Structures are given as C-alpha cells and as structure tokens.
Amino acid sequence: MAGAASAAQTAVVAMVAAAMLLSAANAAVSCEQVSSAFGGCVRYIRGKGPLLPGCCDDVRSFANSLTTTDDRRAACICAKNIVRQAREINTGNFVGLPRMCGIPSFTVILGSC
C-alpha cells in the first residue's frame, strides 16, 4: 500500500511538473484550485470511468495558469497533500493523465517543491 501511495505522490508531482512547462495568466494558486482542476478526472483517476474531454480541458487550463515559480511551488505542495489524503487512485491512469491529455513531455525532480 505504501508503494501505491508513493507512486501516486510521484504522479501528482509529475503532473504539476508538466504544468510547470506551460505558461499563461498571473495568479496565486490555492489548494482549492488544484483540487478543482482535477475534479473532472476523479472517476478516471480512480479507474472507475473513461477519460472525459472536460478532464483534459480542465487540466490543460490549470497547467496554463501556472506562470510563476510561486504558483508552481504552491500547486506542487497542494498536489502532494491531496495525494496523501486520496483513496482509490489507479496509479497507471494518474501517471498517464498528462500524456493522455496532450500535455508535453516533462522531467520530474522529486522534492522540487
């Protein structure tokens, strides 16, 4: 179980890192925004449903909103906390979400936030 939680945390860090590569508007990022950005993906992330277009739209939009180092750091910290509290995550679906949504390739440095 600890391995699944660690993989899920890595997946969230990977998704946030992918978002770091994109740019758009200025704004401070809240944990509510992070949670909301992935809200349309919950059934897919849990392995309970298909990947819906709205999920990718929300994730892409959120990724585009992370324009500053502070935004990316805040999103990363929130994402890590969300994963620590999450239940029923299908790690494969979660890790593959950026690729499935067409978010560019990325490199993850764990602990970067």
C-alpha positions as CSV (number, residue, x, y, z in Angstrom):
1,M,0.0,0.0,0.0
2,A,2.9,2.4,0.8
3,G,4.3,1.8,-2.7
4,A,1.0,2.8,-4.3
5,A,0.8,5.9,-2.2
6,S,4.4,6.8,-3.2
7,A,3.7,6.2,-6.8
8,A,0.6,8.3,-6.6
9,Q,2.6,11.1,-5.0
10,T,5.1,10.8,-7.8
11,A,2.3,11.0,-10.3
12,V,1.0,14.2,-8.8
13,V,4.5,15.7,-8.8
14,A,4.9,14.7,-12.4
15,M,1.6,16.3,-13.4
16,V,2.5,19.5,-11.6
17,A,5.9,19.4,-13.2
18,A,4.2,19.1,-16.6
19,A,2.1,22.1,-15.8
20,M,5.3,24.0,-15.0
21,L,6.3,23.8,-18.6
22,L,3.3,25.7,-19.7
23,S,2.5,29.4,-19.2
24,A,-0.4,31.9,-19.1
25,A,-2.1,34.3,-16.6
26,N,-0.7,35.6,-13.2
27,A,-2.4,34.5,-10.0
28,A,-1.7,32.9,-6.7
29,V,-2.7,29.2,-6.7
30,S,-4.8,27.8,-3.9
31,C,-5.3,24.1,-3.0
32,E,-9.0,24.5,-4.0
33,Q,-7.8,25.4,-7.5
34,V,-5.6,22.4,-7.7
35,S,-8.4,20.1,-6.4
36,S,-10.9,21.7,-8.8
37,A,-8.5,21.3,-11.8
38,F,-8.5,17.6,-11.4
39,G,-12.1,17.3,-10.2
40,G,-13.4,16.2,-13.6
41,C,-10.9,13.5,-13.7
42,V,-11.7,11.7,-10.5
43,R,-13.6,8.8,-11.9
44,Y,-10.8,8.2,-14.5
45,I,-8.1,8.6,-11.9
46,R,-9.8,6.1,-9.6
47,G,-10.2,3.6,-12.5
48,K,-14.0,3.9,-12.4
49,G,-14.7,5.6,-15.7
50,P,-13.4,6.8,-19.0
51,L,-11.2,9.8,-19.6
52,L,-13.7,12.6,-20.4
53,P,-12.8,15.6,-22.6
54,G,-13.7,18.0,-19.8
55,C,-11.0,16.5,-17.6
56,C,-8.2,17.3,-20.1
57,D,-9.6,20.7,-20.7
58,D,-9.5,21.5,-17.0
59,V,-6.0,20.1,-16.5
60,R,-4.7,22.0,-19.6
61,S,-6.3,25.2,-18.4
62,F,-4.8,24.8,-14.9
63,A,-1.4,24.0,-16.4
64,N,-1.6,27.2,-18.4
65,S,-2.4,29.2,-15.3
66,L,0.9,28.3,-13.6
67,T,3.1,31.1,-14.7
68,T,5.4,31.9,-11.8
69,T,7.7,29.8,-9.6
70,D,5.5,30.6,-6.6
71,D,2.4,29.3,-8.5
72,R,4.2,26.1,-9.4
73,R,5.5,25.6,-5.9
74,A,2.1,26.2,-4.3
75,A,0.4,23.8,-6.8
76,C,3.0,21.2,-6.2
77,I,2.7,21.4,-2.4
78,C,-1.1,21.2,-2.6
79,A,-1.0,18.3,-5.0
80,K,1.3,16.3,-2.7
81,N,-1.1,16.9,0.2
82,I,-4.1,15.9,-1.9
83,V,-2.4,12.6,-2.9
84,R,-1.5,11.9,0.8
85,Q,-5.3,12.1,1.6
86,A,-6.5,10.4,-1.6
87,R,-8.1,7.0,-1.7
88,E,-8.6,4.6,-4.6
89,I,-6.1,6.0,-7.0
90,N,-5.3,4.0,-10.2
91,T,-1.7,4.9,-10.4
92,G,-1.4,4.0,-14.1
93,N,-4.3,6.2,-15.0
94,F,-3.0,9.0,-12.9
95,V,0.6,8.8,-14.2
96,G,-0.6,8.6,-17.8
97,L,-3.0,11.6,-17.5
98,P,-0.7,14.3,-18.8
99,R,0.2,12.1,-21.9
100,M,-3.5,11.2,-22.4
101,C,-4.4,14.9,-22.3
102,G,-1.7,16.0,-24.7
103,I,0.4,17.9,-22.1
104,P,4.1,17.9,-23.4
105,S,6.7,15.6,-22.0
106,F,8.4,16.6,-18.8
107,T,11.1,15.7,-16.4
108,V,10.4,15.3,-12.7
109,I,12.8,16.1,-9.9
110,L,11.2,14.7,-6.8
111,G,11.2,17.0,-3.8
112,S,11.5,20.1,-6.1
113,C,8.7,21.9,-4.3
